Every structure is written in structure tokens, then in C-alpha cells.
Amino acid sequence: MSELKLFNSLTRQLETFTPVHAGEARVYTCGPTVYNYPHIGNMRAYVFADTLGRVLSYKGYKLTHVINITDVGHLTDDADAGEDKMEKMAAEKAQSIWDIARHYTQAYWDDIKALNIRQPAHWSIATEYVPAMIAYATSIADKHCYELESGLYFDTSTVANYGALARAKTEDGEGRIEEVEGKRHAADFAIWRKTPAGETRQMEWDSPWGKGAPGWHLECSVMSEALLGLPFDIHTGGIDHREIHHPNEIAQNQARCGGDHSGAQFWMHNNFLIERSGKMSKSSGEFLRVQLLIDKGFHPLAYRLMCLQAHYRSELEFSWEGLQAAFVRLKRMVMAVSNLKARHAELVSASYLATSESKTLKHVQGDVAPAISAALKDFATAVEDDLNTAIAITSLETLIGLKKVDAAQHLAAIAEMDAVLGLNLNSLTRTDLRIRPKAAVITESEIETALTARKDARAEKDFAKSDAIRDDLIAKGVEVMDGDPLGWDWKLDV
């Protein structure tokens, strides 16, 4: 394999990945604020971070991946203004903020599982680190902060090159920071917010600056240092974090370390998922989330594939037609791999197959076929070129379509590629992909009964009855597939 090249948002160029600690890769990903369900645009960031982690594992690095859970401190405007998102939702729902956090954290974890995103080494929960946040803020307060009636503020003029990461710097980007009377500079931001006099919050702690709660930006600096050390290798997040949140993290890291280092060697950002109807916004009511895709009959890994079909730094437009096309592509790959496994089973005993399916190419005997080697080389070149998964998928499809190659080598090579892409091709079946739409008006058992009756009618040459049963099933959203072992599938409306 050659060197891994990654795009560094801080330097705005491709750079060779060289770990801070030899043989290791330490990665921090900005996680969700658990005040509501994540929409599918949010989840693109975690598909990207998971793919990055899988590529680092593929390259042989010992991966330590941290994803945080923000359950306090994130305001309703990412530009450091408004109410705390958690406090606001708890008030709207008339529920405990702890119950709100617990419910939406579990919903997020359910989506992580559905999209086959690997578990990180650590889920860092913000409220568990508040004492460490107070200690961190205390350590930088004298040189880099000042106190106002509303809280403790970071003086951005005390660090070098503040805002170098942000693209909006020349477009008055910092002007979007909350205007607070007494702030020294427009870009200064709160690292501790005092509870206003006469108010009581559900989440508040005593601090040297009064009772209150940490700022959102402080949390990630503290948790990344606590779990990965400074400096670490890669910090990831959505492109929206590039303008304010991550520059503020960098400023805190510089203050903490007493130098100009940003805290991470690489800052990497995925681009937006665009949806033209406006249903991506959580304020729209029934916004687009993973469960909605499932409710409409799509397997969630079709969405993962849809994300992988575009480069992570490119905008990706969501459409139901695009998701349907990705679903068809996933089905074809699953069917092809299932057929390969079936042919393999004809050549070897069942006991050998059970062990060989989990083998990698390192464990398969014999020289690897040239065609397999070529496909693997193309795949490696693609993922090493800043995670070019769109090209990597075509390399996988080329590999799957190879003929007259050793079956064990073939399946092992597919497994090696799929370990990076995370599509579960070795374990998924066509039946697994047949997801019942929530709006379906007929049950699976009713479908099977109808198909049995249709088979009997055909045997009796009662083709009028056979056609009537088929037409009724079609009207109820069922696609009848004569001659196909699966027999039927749901017809999805897009």
C-alpha cells in the first residue's frame, strides 16, 4: 500500500497522514446535541467519520476513536447565541432534561447501529466532564479570559491566527457571534455561562465565576484532551463546525498548550446533505431521519451506500429517487455475493465454508489471482486518495463481477473491501433487504397465502384467477417475481 493522503481543512491541502504516535491513529468526532432526533444530514457526518476510521484500521493503525454526546451547553444558535438547546427542549416537553438526553441519545445510538457505524473506543458524555471543564477554564482564565456579568469569555486576541480555519473570515463570519455588552472583540466567546439572577436551570454547577454551565466549545477541547491527549491526529465534524465551533476549539487548545498548535494534526469536514423540500430541518415537524427511511421500506444501508457514492467533501443532494437507485445497487451487490457464496458451498463442505467466510486474504492459501490483485490495488488507490469511496465502490463491483477465480480468494477479497465500506455484504441476504413499509396494507403471511393460491391456480391452468391474485397484490404494493427464489418484494413508492 502507498501513503494515505487526507485533506486538511486547516492548511487547505492534501497531506500525507503521519501519526503523532507511531502505529496509532487518534480521532475525535463532534457528536450530536441530544435535544431531538438526528436527521439524515446529521448522520452523514458519522458515516464519514466511520469510513475514515475503517480506512485507518485498513491501513494497519491502532484506532482510538472518540465521539462526544453534548447534553449541556450547546445553544440554539451555533454562533454562540440563544438558549441552551437541552434546557429549551426540556421546557417544551415539560420533562426532565436528563430524560430528554437519555431518550435522544438512545435514538442516535439506534441510528448508529442501523447504519453499521462501528462503536468508538469512547462515547464521551459532556455532563460527566464538567469538573474537568472548570479546571481547564481555570488554567487558561488569567491569560486568555475575562469575566462579564453573563459569564467568562475567551479573548480571541490572545492567540495567534484566530479563525484561520474558517472560510467565512473574509465574509464577516465572526460577526455572527452573539453581541454581548462588554465584550472586547466581536469574535470573543463564552466558555462559562452564568445562570441569570433569579433563574434556576436543570443543569447548573458551581464554579469560580458563579453557578452556571459550560460553553459548547469548551466541552470538545476538554474531552478530546482527556481521552486522546494533545496533540492528537484527526478532528472531524460537519462543515458547519468549520466556521465557529472548531476555530473556538483551536483557540482554547492554543491557550491550554501555550503555543500555536491547533490541538489536532488534521481537521477534516464533510460537506452538507442537501434536500430541496426543506424537510431536513428539525423545525419542519416530520423531518427526514433514518427511521423515516425504514418506515418507507428502505434498508438503512442503502442510505450509507448513497453517502459513499459521493466524496465526503462534496455536497450530496438527497432525493427518494437517488435513494431508490442506491437501494437497487445494494441489492445487486448482495445478490451477487450470495450467489458467489452458494457456488462456493457447492465446492467445499459446509464446515469449511463456515470458517472460510471469515478469512482474510492473508489466511487464504495460494497466490492471489492477478484479476483480484488488480481490483484490490485499484481499491487501495481510491481509499488512500482522501477516502475516494465513489471510486472504491466501482472497484468492489469490478471485483464481485470477476469470473473463473478461486472462490475462497474471491470472497476474502470482497470481505476485505467491505470491511472498509461497511455494507455488510457477507452477512446480508435478499430477505434482510425486504423491509416492510409502515404504510403496507397487507401482511407477509397474507402475501405468502396469496402466492400459494396463485401457484395452485396456475397449476390448474386457471390463469384468470392467477392474474387476478397478481393484480390484487400489485395494487397492495407487492411486486410478484415469478421464477425468482425470493418470490416477491415490496414495491416502494418514490
Secondary structure, DSSP 8 states (H G I E B T S, - for coil): ----EEEETTTTEEEE---SSTTEEEEEE---BTTS---HHHHHHHHHHHHHHHHHHHTT-EEEEEEEEB-SS-EEETTTEEEEHHHHHHHHHTS-HHHHHHHHHHHHHHHHHHTT----SEEEEGGGGHHHHHHHHHHHHHHHEEEETTEEEE-GGGSTTTTTT-GGGGGTGGGGS---TT-SSTT-EEEEEE--TT---SS-B--TT-SEEE-HHHHHHHHHHHHH-SSEEEEEEEGGGGTTHHHHHHHHHHHHHTSS--SEEEEEEE--EE-TTSTTSGGGSS---HHHHHHTT--HHHHHHHHHTS-TTS-EE--HHHHHHHHHHHHHHHHHHHHHHHHHHHHS-HHHHHHHTT--GGGS-S---HHHHHHHHHHHHHHHBT--HHHHHHHHHHHHT--SS-HHHHHHHHHHHHHHH---TTT--TTTT----TT--S-HHHHHHHHHHHHHHHHTT-HHHHHHHHHHHHHTTEEE-TT-TT-EEE----
